[in-house]
């Protein structure tokens, strides 16, 4: 009898936990896949285009049956993951060391939420001080992901692409 009651309680708890879920998207100018046209090979210039609103990162998610905290706020913590590929080869994958909390809904987030600018700034082998932050020619793919901590469901990732010509000559 005790085993039956314990089994029923365990099943009810697992059903309650499995019902808590998160679903959403990361988008660039309202698209989950985008191709960028860059005027320069500068990662800093790309960062400037995100800061001035040329490119906007949107983050939207909804929760299902996620219980509010003691302050009656629904909060979900996310691990933010950045992957950068150049010419089809993975250059670097970074998972932020600490999760970031967000409230459900639709919002714009800064490029700083991810690490792609830092990765892109560090790809080139600068020979001169004025070449720091320049990206070598090639085809790039950047994938941005947010993984909810402690909940089922997923945030659809963002992928954006760009191709760079030869660097400006000295």
Biotite code that builds the C-alpha atoms (Angstrom):
import biotite.structure as struc

atoms = struc.array([
    struc.Atom([0.000, 0.000, 0.000], chain_id="A", res_id=1, res_name="UNK", atom_name="CA", element="C"),
    struc.Atom([2.794, 2.414, 0.958], chain_id="A", res_id=2, res_name="UNK", atom_name="CA", element="C"),
    struc.Atom([4.627, 1.590, -2.261], chain_id="A", res_id=3, res_name="UNK", atom_name="CA", element="C"),
    struc.Atom([1.496, 2.376, -4.274], chain_id="A", res_id=4, res_name="UNK", atom_name="CA", element="C"),
    struc.Atom([1.025, 5.740, -2.587], chain_id="A", res_id=5, res_name="UNK", atom_name="CA", element="C"),
    struc.Atom([4.697, 6.628, -3.074], chain_id="A", res_id=6, res_name="UNK", atom_name="CA", element="C"),
    struc.Atom([4.515, 5.602, -6.720], chain_id="A", res_id=7, res_name="UNK", atom_name="CA", element="C"),
    struc.Atom([1.417, 7.764, -7.281], chain_id="A", res_id=8, res_name="UNK", atom_name="CA", element="C"),
    struc.Atom([3.062, 10.746, -5.577], chain_id="A", res_id=9, res_name="UNK", atom_name="CA", element="C"),
    struc.Atom([6.225, 10.343, -7.678], chain_id="A", res_id=10, res_name="UNK", atom_name="CA", element="C"),
    struc.Atom([4.158, 10.187, -10.868], chain_id="A", res_id=11, res_name="UNK", atom_name="CA", element="C"),
    struc.Atom([2.199, 13.327, -9.918], chain_id="A", res_id=12, res_name="UNK", atom_name="CA", element="C"),
    struc.Atom([5.408, 15.220, -9.162], chain_id="A", res_id=13, res_name="UNK", atom_name="CA", element="C"),
    struc.Atom([7.002, 14.150, -12.457], chain_id="A", res_id=14, res_name="UNK", atom_name="CA", element="C"),
    struc.Atom([3.870, 15.180, -14.388], chain_id="A", res_id=15, res_name="UNK", atom_name="CA", element="C"),
    struc.Atom([3.869, 18.568, -12.652], chain_id="A", res_id=16, res_name="UNK", atom_name="CA", element="C"),
    struc.Atom([7.544, 19.106, -13.425], chain_id="A", res_id=17, res_name="UNK", atom_name="CA", element="C"),
    struc.Atom([7.229, 17.987, -17.025], chain_id="A", res_id=18, res_name="UNK", atom_name="CA", element="C"),
    struc.Atom([4.385, 20.432, -17.616], chain_id="A", res_id=19, res_name="UNK", atom_name="CA", element="C"),
    struc.Atom([6.709, 23.383, -16.882], chain_id="A", res_id=20, res_name="UNK", atom_name="CA", element="C"),
    struc.Atom([8.136, 24.403, -20.221], chain_id="A", res_id=21, res_name="UNK", atom_name="CA", element="C"),
    struc.Atom([9.631, 27.256, -22.198], chain_id="A", res_id=22, res_name="UNK", atom_name="CA", element="C"),
    struc.Atom([9.323, 27.993, -25.935], chain_id="A", res_id=23, res_name="UNK", atom_name="CA", element="C"),
    struc.Atom([10.637, 30.895, -27.991], chain_id="A", res_id=24, res_name="UNK", atom_name="CA", element="C"),
    struc.Atom([13.026, 32.343, -30.554], chain_id="A", res_id=25, res_name="UNK", atom_name="CA", element="C"),
    struc.Atom([16.147, 34.398, -31.008], chain_id="A", res_id=26, res_name="UNK", atom_name="CA", element="C"),
    struc.Atom([15.888, 36.511, -34.152], chain_id="A", res_id=27, res_name="UNK", atom_name="CA", element="C"),
    struc.Atom([17.909, 39.050, -36.088], chain_id="A", res_id=28, res_name="UNK", atom_name="CA", element="C"),
    struc.Atom([15.684, 41.763, -37.557], chain_id="A", res_id=29, res_name="UNK", atom_name="CA", element="C"),
    struc.Atom([12.713, 39.376, -37.089], chain_id="A", res_id=30, res_name="UNK", atom_name="CA", element="C"),
    struc.Atom([14.378, 36.449, -38.907], chain_id="A", res_id=31, res_name="UNK", atom_name="CA", element="C"),
    struc.Atom([15.772, 33.223, -37.474], chain_id="A", res_id=32, res_name="UNK", atom_name="CA", element="C"),
    struc.Atom([18.248, 32.943, -40.364], chain_id="A", res_id=33, res_name="UNK", atom_name="CA", element="C"),
    struc.Atom([19.832, 35.971, -41.975], chain_id="A", res_id=34, res_name="UNK", atom_name="CA", element="C"),
    struc.Atom([22.612, 36.911, -44.340], chain_id="A", res_id=35, res_name="UNK", atom_name="CA", element="C"),
    struc.Atom([24.500, 40.099, -43.512], chain_id="A", res_id=36, res_name="UNK", atom_name="CA", element="C"),
    struc.Atom([26.222, 42.381, -45.974], chain_id="A", res_id=37, res_name="UNK", atom_name="CA", element="C"),
    struc.Atom([29.184, 43.987, -44.265], chain_id="A", res_id=38, res_name="UNK", atom_name="CA", element="C"),
    struc.Atom([30.933, 47.052, -45.641], chain_id="A", res_id=39, res_name="UNK", atom_name="CA", element="C"),
    struc.Atom([34.201, 46.327, -43.806], chain_id="A", res_id=40, res_name="UNK", atom_name="CA", element="C"),
    struc.Atom([36.158, 43.455, -42.316], chain_id="A", res_id=41, res_name="UNK", atom_name="CA", element="C"),
    struc.Atom([36.055, 45.092, -38.875], chain_id="A", res_id=42, res_name="UNK", atom_name="CA", element="C"),
    struc.Atom([34.426, 43.198, -36.001], chain_id="A", res_id=43, res_name="UNK", atom_name="CA", element="C"),
    struc.Atom([34.215, 46.534, -34.159], chain_id="A", res_id=44, res_name="UNK", atom_name="CA", element="C"),
    struc.Atom([32.242, 48.040, -37.057], chain_id="A", res_id=45, res_name="UNK", atom_name="CA", element="C"),
    struc.Atom([29.895, 45.033, -36.926], chain_id="A", res_id=46, res_name="UNK", atom_name="CA", element="C"),
    struc.Atom([29.422, 45.668, -33.188], chain_id="A", res_id=47, res_name="UNK", atom_name="CA", element="C"),
    struc.Atom([28.638, 49.314, -33.970], chain_id="A", res_id=48, res_name="UNK", atom_name="CA", element="C"),
    struc.Atom([25.939, 48.198, -36.421], chain_id="A", res_id=49, res_name="UNK", atom_name="CA", element="C"),
    struc.Atom([24.300, 46.183, -33.619], chain_id="A", res_id=50, res_name="UNK", atom_name="CA", element="C"),
    struc.Atom([24.578, 49.121, -31.190], chain_id="A", res_id=51, res_name="UNK", atom_name="CA", element="C"),
    struc.Atom([23.093, 51.666, -33.620], chain_id="A", res_id=52, res_name="UNK", atom_name="CA", element="C"),
    struc.Atom([20.145, 49.440, -34.538], chain_id="A", res_id=53, res_name="UNK", atom_name="CA", element="C"),
    struc.Atom([21.107, 48.372, -38.070], chain_id="A", res_id=54, res_name="UNK", atom_name="CA", element="C"),
    struc.Atom([20.934, 44.834, -36.711], chain_id="A", res_id=55, res_name="UNK", atom_name="CA", element="C"),
    struc.Atom([18.597, 44.087, -33.804], chain_id="A", res_id=56, res_name="UNK", atom_name="CA", element="C"),
    struc.Atom([18.616, 40.906, -31.749], chain_id="A", res_id=57, res_name="UNK", atom_name="CA", element="C"),
    struc.Atom([15.147, 39.910, -30.639], chain_id="A", res_id=58, res_name="UNK", atom_name="CA", element="C"),
    struc.Atom([14.492, 37.422, -27.870], chain_id="A", res_id=59, res_name="UNK", atom_name="CA", element="C"),
    struc.Atom([10.996, 36.166, -27.263], chain_id="A", res_id=60, res_name="UNK", atom_name="CA", element="C"),
    struc.Atom([9.692, 33.315, -25.168], chain_id="A", res_id=61, res_name="UNK", atom_name="CA", element="C"),
    struc.Atom([6.598, 32.064, -23.418], chain_id="A", res_id=62, res_name="UNK", atom_name="CA", element="C"),
    struc.Atom([6.278, 29.780, -20.438], chain_id="A", res_id=63, res_name="UNK", atom_name="CA", element="C"),
    struc.Atom([3.744, 27.088, -19.725], chain_id="A", res_id=64, res_name="UNK", atom_name="CA", element="C"),
    struc.Atom([2.900, 26.371, -16.103], chain_id="A", res_id=65, res_name="UNK", atom_name="CA", element="C"),
    struc.Atom([6.112, 27.937, -14.724], chain_id="A", res_id=66, res_name="UNK", atom_name="CA", element="C"),
    struc.Atom([5.452, 28.934, -11.141], chain_id="A", res_id=67, res_name="UNK", atom_name="CA", element="C"),
    struc.Atom([6.286, 32.500, -10.017], chain_id="A", res_id=68, res_name="UNK", atom_name="CA", element="C"),
    struc.Atom([8.970, 33.099, -7.401], chain_id="A", res_id=69, res_name="UNK", atom_name="CA", element="C"),
    struc.Atom([8.328, 34.505, -3.915], chain_id="A", res_id=70, res_name="UNK", atom_name="CA", element="C"),
    struc.Atom([7.988, 38.012, -5.448], chain_id="A", res_id=71, res_name="UNK", atom_name="CA", element="C"),
    struc.Atom([5.310, 36.731, -7.851], chain_id="A", res_id=72, res_name="UNK", atom_name="CA", element="C"),
    struc.Atom([7.662, 37.101, -10.839], chain_id="A", res_id=73, res_name="UNK", atom_name="CA", element="C"),
    struc.Atom([8.031, 34.456, -13.508], chain_id="A", res_id=74, res_name="UNK", atom_name="CA", element="C"),
    struc.Atom([11.737, 34.228, -14.251], chain_id="A", res_id=75, res_name="UNK", atom_name="CA", element="C"),
    struc.Atom([13.694, 31.773, -16.382], chain_id="A", res_id=76, res_name="UNK", atom_name="CA", element="C"),
    struc.Atom([17.485, 31.537, -16.338], chain_id="A", res_id=77, res_name="UNK", atom_name="CA", element="C"),
    struc.Atom([19.214, 30.835, -19.643], chain_id="A", res_id=78, res_name="UNK", atom_name="CA", element="C"),
    struc.Atom([22.653, 29.643, -20.657], chain_id="A", res_id=79, res_name="UNK", atom_name="CA", element="C"),
    struc.Atom([23.745, 31.708, -23.665], chain_id="A", res_id=80, res_name="UNK", atom_name="CA", element="C"),
    struc.Atom([25.854, 29.835, -26.214], chain_id="A", res_id=81, res_name="UNK", atom_name="CA", element="C"),
    struc.Atom([27.789, 31.290, -29.146], chain_id="A", res_id=82, res_name="UNK", atom_name="CA", element="C"),
    struc.Atom([29.318, 29.314, -32.009], chain_id="A", res_id=83, res_name="UNK", atom_name="CA", element="C"),
    struc.Atom([31.373, 30.873, -34.789], chain_id="A", res_id=84, res_name="UNK", atom_name="CA", element="C"),
    struc.Atom([32.403, 28.979, -37.909], chain_id="A", res_id=85, res_name="UNK", atom_name="CA", element="C"),
    struc.Atom([34.719, 30.176, -40.656], chain_id="A", res_id=86, res_name="UNK", atom_name="CA", element="C"),
    struc.Atom([34.750, 28.386, -43.997], chain_id="A", res_id=87, res_name="UNK", atom_name="CA", element="C"),
    struc.Atom([32.753, 25.515, -42.469], chain_id="A", res_id=88, res_name="UNK", atom_name="CA", element="C"),
    struc.Atom([35.180, 24.928, -39.583], chain_id="A", res_id=89, res_name="UNK", atom_name="CA", element="C"),
    struc.Atom([34.252, 25.608, -35.957], chain_id="A", res_id=90, res_name="UNK", atom_name="CA", element="C"),
    struc.Atom([36.448, 28.433, -34.681], chain_id="A", res_id=91, res_name="UNK", atom_name="CA", element="C"),
    struc.Atom([35.068, 28.629, -31.161], chain_id="A", res_id=92, res_name="UNK", atom_name="CA", element="C"),
    struc.Atom([32.075, 27.715, -29.014], chain_id="A", res_id=93, res_name="UNK", atom_name="CA", element="C"),
    struc.Atom([31.503, 29.656, -25.795], chain_id="A", res_id=94, res_name="UNK", atom_name="CA", element="C"),
    struc.Atom([28.933, 28.968, -23.101], chain_id="A", res_id=95, res_name="UNK", atom_name="CA", element="C"),
    struc.Atom([28.548, 31.919, -20.734], chain_id="A", res_id=96, res_name="UNK", atom_name="CA", element="C"),
    struc.Atom([29.872, 30.984, -17.287], chain_id="A", res_id=97, res_name="UNK", atom_name="CA", element="C"),
    struc.Atom([26.764, 32.259, -15.491], chain_id="A", res_id=98, res_name="UNK", atom_name="CA", element="C"),
    struc.Atom([23.144, 31.962, -16.631], chain_id="A", res_id=99, res_name="UNK", atom_name="CA", element="C"),
    struc.Atom([21.205, 35.168, -17.319], chain_id="A", res_id=100, res_name="UNK", atom_name="CA", element="C"),
    struc.Atom([17.635, 35.677, -15.962], chain_id="A", res_id=101, res_name="UNK", atom_name="CA", element="C"),
    struc.Atom([14.800, 36.885, -18.208], chain_id="A", res_id=102, res_name="UNK", atom_name="CA", element="C"),
    struc.Atom([11.097, 37.535, -17.841], chain_id="A", res_id=103, res_name="UNK", atom_name="CA", element="C"),
    struc.Atom([8.795, 35.937, -20.436], chain_id="A", res_id=104, res_name="UNK", atom_name="CA", element="C"),
    struc.Atom([7.781, 38.132, -23.345], chain_id="A", res_id=105, res_name="UNK", atom_name="CA", element="C"),
    struc.Atom([9.315, 39.897, -26.317], chain_id="A", res_id=106, res_name="UNK", atom_name="CA", element="C"),
    struc.Atom([12.420, 42.046, -25.954], chain_id="A", res_id=107, res_name="UNK", atom_name="CA", element="C"),
    struc.Atom([15.507, 43.340, -27.703], chain_id="A", res_id=108, res_name="UNK", atom_name="CA", element="C"),
    struc.Atom([18.816, 42.158, -26.298], chain_id="A", res_id=109, res_name="UNK", atom_name="CA", element="C"),
    struc.Atom([22.295, 43.521, -26.824], chain_id="A", res_id=110, res_name="UNK", atom_name="CA", element="C"),
    struc.Atom([24.989, 41.815, -28.826], chain_id="A", res_id=111, res_name="UNK", atom_name="CA", element="C"),
    struc.Atom([26.881, 41.665, -25.526], chain_id="A", res_id=112, res_name="UNK", atom_name="CA", element="C"),
    struc.Atom([24.553, 38.884, -24.362], chain_id="A", res_id=113, res_name="UNK", atom_name="CA", element="C"),
    struc.Atom([26.614, 36.645, -26.631], chain_id="A", res_id=114, res_name="UNK", atom_name="CA", element="C"),
    struc.Atom([30.336, 36.396, -27.376], chain_id="A", res_id=115, res_name="UNK", atom_name="CA", element="C"),
    struc.Atom([30.467, 36.569, -31.184], chain_id="A", res_id=116, res_name="UNK", atom_name="CA", element="C"),
    struc.Atom([32.066, 40.038, -31.381], chain_id="A", res_id=117, res_name="UNK", atom_name="CA", element="C"),
    struc.Atom([34.925, 38.941, -29.125], chain_id="A", res_id=118, res_name="UNK", atom_name="CA", element="C"),
    struc.Atom([35.431, 35.736, -31.101], chain_id="A", res_id=119, res_name="UNK", atom_name="CA", element="C"),
    struc.Atom([35.340, 37.566, -34.452], chain_id="A", res_id=120, res_name="UNK", atom_name="CA", element="C"),
    struc.Atom([37.729, 40.258, -33.151], chain_id="A", res_id=121, res_name="UNK", atom_name="CA", element="C"),
    struc.Atom([40.257, 37.616, -32.198], chain_id="A", res_id=122, res_name="UNK", atom_name="CA", element="C"),
    struc.Atom([40.265, 35.559, -35.429], chain_id="A", res_id=123, res_name="UNK", atom_name="CA", element="C"),
    struc.Atom([42.645, 37.748, -37.415], chain_id="A", res_id=124, res_name="UNK", atom_name="CA", element="C"),
    struc.Atom([46.357, 37.674, -36.833], chain_id="A", res_id=125, res_name="UNK", atom_name="CA", element="C"),
    struc.Atom([47.057, 41.413, -36.544], chain_id="A", res_id=126, res_name="UNK", atom_name="CA", element="C"),
    struc.Atom([50.552, 42.314, -37.731], chain_id="A", res_id=127, res_name="UNK", atom_name="CA", element="C"),
    struc.Atom([50.090, 46.036, -37.090], chain_id="A", res_id=128, res_name="UNK", atom_name="CA", element="C"),
    struc.Atom([48.165, 47.923, -34.369], chain_id="A", res_id=129, res_name="UNK", atom_name="CA", element="C"),
    struc.Atom([45.709, 49.351, -36.911], chain_id="A", res_id=130, res_name="UNK", atom_name="CA", element="C"),
    struc.Atom([44.708, 45.780, -37.927], chain_id="A", res_id=131, res_name="UNK", atom_name="CA", element="C"),
    struc.Atom([43.392, 44.748, -34.492], chain_id="A", res_id=132, res_name="UNK", atom_name="CA", element="C"),
    struc.Atom([39.817, 43.451, -34.778], chain_id="A", res_id=133, res_name="UNK", atom_name="CA", element="C"),
    struc.Atom([39.958, 42.875, -38.536], chain_id="A", res_id=134, res_name="UNK", atom_name="CA", element="C"),
    struc.Atom([38.535, 39.570, -39.690], chain_id="A", res_id=135, res_name="UNK", atom_name="CA", element="C"),
    struc.Atom([40.257, 37.551, -42.404], chain_id="A", res_id=136, res_name="UNK", atom_name="CA", element="C"),
    struc.Atom([38.494, 36.927, -45.694], chain_id="A", res_id=137, res_name="UNK", atom_name="CA", element="C"),
    struc.Atom([36.168, 33.950, -45.691], chain_id="A", res_id=138, res_name="UNK", atom_name="CA", element="C"),
    struc.Atom([32.629, 32.744, -45.147], chain_id="A", res_id=139, res_name="UNK", atom_name="CA", element="C"),
    struc.Atom([31.304, 33.030, -41.605], chain_id="A", res_id=140, res_name="UNK", atom_name="CA", element="C"),
    struc.Atom([28.384, 31.467, -39.780], chain_id="A", res_id=141, res_name="UNK", atom_name="CA", element="C"),
    struc.Atom([27.385, 32.640, -36.301], chain_id="A", res_id=142, res_name="UNK", atom_name="CA", element="C"),
    struc.Atom([24.934, 30.592, -34.220], chain_id="A", res_id=143, res_name="UNK", atom_name="CA", element="C"),
    struc.Atom([23.359, 32.086, -31.104], chain_id="A", res_id=144, res_name="UNK", atom_name="CA", element="C"),
    struc.Atom([21.502, 29.839, -28.654], chain_id="A", res_id=145, res_name="UNK", atom_name="CA", element="C"),
    struc.Atom([19.689, 30.246, -25.326], chain_id="A", res_id=146, res_name="UNK", atom_name="CA", element="C"),
    struc.Atom([19.076, 27.101, -23.284], chain_id="A", res_id=147, res_name="UNK", atom_name="CA", element="C"),
    struc.Atom([16.581, 27.319, -20.394], chain_id="A", res_id=148, res_name="UNK", atom_name="CA", element="C"),
    struc.Atom([17.909, 26.057, -17.057], chain_id="A", res_id=149, res_name="UNK", atom_name="CA", element="C"),
    struc.Atom([15.655, 23.583, -15.269], chain_id="A", res_id=150, res_name="UNK", atom_name="CA", element="C"),
    struc.Atom([12.765, 23.572, -17.739], chain_id="A", res_id=151, res_name="UNK", atom_name="CA", element="C"),
    struc.Atom([11.706, 21.520, -20.721], chain_id="A", res_id=152, res_name="UNK", atom_name="CA", element="C"),
    struc.Atom([11.302, 23.097, -24.122], chain_id="A", res_id=153, res_name="UNK", atom_name="CA", element="C"),
    struc.Atom([13.661, 25.106, -26.265], chain_id="A", res_id=154, res_name="UNK", atom_name="CA", element="C"),
    struc.Atom([14.460, 28.467, -27.730], chain_id="A", res_id=155, res_name="UNK", atom_name="CA", element="C"),
    struc.Atom([14.898, 28.291, -31.502], chain_id="A", res_id=156, res_name="UNK", atom_name="CA", element="C"),
    struc.Atom([18.447, 29.446, -32.275], chain_id="A", res_id=157, res_name="UNK", atom_name="CA", element="C"),
    struc.Atom([19.546, 32.232, -34.582], chain_id="A", res_id=158, res_name="UNK", atom_name="CA", element="C"),
    struc.Atom([21.998, 31.683, -37.431], chain_id="A", res_id=159, res_name="UNK", atom_name="CA", element="C"),
    struc.Atom([23.464, 34.466, -39.470], chain_id="A", res_id=160, res_name="UNK", atom_name="CA", element="C"),
    struc.Atom([25.970, 34.378, -42.271], chain_id="A", res_id=161, res_name="UNK", atom_name="CA", element="C"),
    struc.Atom([28.316, 36.758, -44.017], chain_id="A", res_id=162, res_name="UNK", atom_name="CA", element="C"),
    struc.Atom([31.169, 36.563, -46.477], chain_id="A", res_id=163, res_name="UNK", atom_name="CA", element="C"),
    struc.Atom([34.176, 38.837, -46.403], chain_id="A", res_id=164, res_name="UNK", atom_name="CA", element="C"),
    struc.Atom([36.397, 39.816, -49.250], chain_id="A", res_id=165, res_name="UNK", atom_name="CA", element="C"),
    struc.Atom([40.124, 40.340, -48.988], chain_id="A", res_id=166, res_name="UNK", atom_name="CA", element="C"),
    struc.Atom([41.209, 42.806, -46.302], chain_id="A", res_id=167, res_name="UNK", atom_name="CA", element="C"),
    struc.Atom([41.980, 46.346, -47.345], chain_id="A", res_id=168, res_name="UNK", atom_name="CA", element="C"),
    struc.Atom([45.652, 46.656, -48.242], chain_id="A", res_id=169, res_name="UNK", atom_name="CA", element="C"),
    struc.Atom([48.096, 48.835, -46.375], chain_id="A", res_id=170, res_name="UNK", atom_name="CA", element="C"),
])
